[in-house]
Amino acid sequence: MANSKKKKGYSISPFAQARNMDSLTKKTGNVYESIVIVSRRSNQIGMALKEELHAKLNEFASNTDSLEEIHENKEQIEISKFYERMPHPTLLALEEFMNDEVYFRKADEEKKAYRKK
């Protein structure tokens, strides 16, 4: 469990903080485009984290439905607590965007380049 805490992006603060809108606008020239990019990246991160969590929790799933066999598993609780303490995917995506770790391209420019060929 200790190694997973060192994963990229998990060291940022889990709390929202005020951001300079000019720094968001500089990267794309339009604040709304920047927000769309962060939003799409956030969805990607959220889906990846959800799949990762479900994969880890499925290791503890049992095929029996008997009430006597259901018990607390400390490892399962720790995994769940770890994911609850993580920053929201939007904060992770925004941090990646601000550190130029997100690749994005504009569809309009791609269409123009294709038409010129």
C-alpha positions as CSV (number, residue, x, y, z in Angstrom):
1,M,0.0,0.0,0.0
2,A,2.9,2.4,0.7
3,N,4.0,2.3,-3.0
4,S,0.6,3.3,-4.3
5,K,0.7,6.5,-2.3
6,K,3.8,7.6,-4.2
7,K,2.0,7.5,-7.5
8,K,2.1,10.6,-9.6
9,G,-0.4,13.3,-8.6
10,Y,-1.4,11.8,-5.3
11,S,0.8,14.2,-3.4
12,I,-1.3,17.3,-4.2
13,S,-3.7,18.8,-1.7
14,P,-7.1,17.2,-1.7
15,F,-8.7,20.6,-1.1
16,A,-9.8,23.0,-3.7
17,Q,-7.9,26.3,-3.9
18,A,-8.3,29.6,-5.8
19,R,-6.5,29.6,-9.2
20,N,-5.3,32.5,-11.4
21,M,-7.6,32.5,-14.4
22,D,-4.9,34.1,-16.6
23,S,-2.7,31.0,-16.1
24,L,-5.5,28.8,-17.4
25,T,-6.1,31.0,-20.4
26,K,-2.4,31.2,-21.4
27,K,-2.2,27.6,-22.4
28,T,-5.1,27.6,-24.9
29,G,-6.0,31.3,-25.4
30,N,-9.5,30.6,-24.1
31,V,-10.6,29.8,-20.6
32,Y,-13.5,27.7,-21.7
33,E,-11.3,25.5,-23.9
34,S,-9.0,25.0,-20.9
35,I,-11.9,24.0,-18.7
36,V,-13.1,21.5,-21.3
37,I,-9.6,20.0,-21.5
38,V,-9.4,19.7,-17.7
39,S,-12.9,18.3,-17.6
40,R,-12.2,15.6,-20.2
41,R,-8.9,14.7,-18.5
42,S,-10.8,14.5,-15.2
43,N,-13.3,12.0,-16.7
44,Q,-10.3,9.9,-17.9
45,I,-8.7,9.9,-14.4
46,G,-12.0,9.2,-12.7
47,M,-12.7,6.2,-14.9
48,A,-9.2,4.9,-14.4
49,L,-9.4,5.2,-10.6
50,K,-12.8,3.6,-10.5
51,E,-11.5,0.6,-12.5
52,E,-8.4,0.3,-10.3
53,L,-10.5,0.4,-7.1
54,H,-13.0,-2.1,-8.4
55,A,-10.2,-4.4,-9.5
56,K,-8.6,-4.2,-6.0
57,L,-12.0,-4.7,-4.2
58,N,-12.9,-7.7,-6.5
59,E,-10.0,-9.6,-5.0
60,F,-11.9,-9.7,-1.8
61,A,-15.3,-10.8,-3.3
62,S,-16.6,-14.2,-2.4
63,N,-19.0,-16.3,-4.4
64,T,-21.1,-17.2,-1.4
65,D,-24.0,-15.1,-0.2
66,S,-24.3,-16.5,3.3
67,L,-24.6,-13.9,6.0
68,E,-22.3,-15.9,8.4
69,E,-19.4,-15.7,5.9
70,I,-19.5,-11.9,5.5
71,H,-16.9,-10.4,7.6
72,E,-14.9,-7.2,7.8
73,N,-11.6,-7.3,6.0
74,K,-9.1,-4.7,7.3
75,E,-7.2,-4.6,4.0
76,Q,-10.4,-3.8,2.1
77,I,-11.2,-1.1,4.5
78,E,-7.7,0.4,4.2
79,I,-8.0,0.4,0.4
80,S,-11.3,2.1,0.5
81,K,-10.0,4.8,2.9
82,F,-7.0,5.4,0.7
83,Y,-9.2,6.2,-2.3
84,E,-11.5,8.3,-0.2
85,R,-8.6,10.5,0.9
86,M,-7.3,11.0,-2.6
87,P,-7.9,14.4,-4.3
88,H,-10.9,14.6,-6.6
89,P,-10.0,13.7,-10.3
90,T,-10.7,17.3,-11.2
91,L,-7.9,18.5,-8.9
92,L,-5.6,15.9,-10.4
93,A,-6.5,16.9,-13.9
94,L,-6.0,20.6,-13.2
95,E,-2.6,20.0,-11.6
96,E,-1.6,18.0,-14.7
97,F,-2.8,20.8,-17.0
98,M,-1.0,23.5,-15.1
99,N,2.2,21.4,-15.2
100,D,1.9,20.9,-19.0
101,E,1.5,17.2,-18.5
102,V,-1.7,16.9,-20.6
103,Y,-1.6,16.5,-24.4
104,F,-4.4,18.2,-26.3
105,R,-5.0,19.3,-29.9
106,K,-7.6,21.5,-31.5
107,A,-9.9,19.7,-34.0
108,D,-10.3,22.8,-36.2
109,E,-6.5,23.0,-36.9
110,E,-6.5,19.2,-37.6
111,K,-9.3,19.6,-40.2
112,K,-7.5,22.5,-41.9
113,A,-4.3,20.6,-42.1
114,Y,-6.1,17.6,-43.6
115,R,-7.9,19.8,-46.2
116,K,-4.6,21.4,-47.4
117,K,-3.1,18.0,-48.4
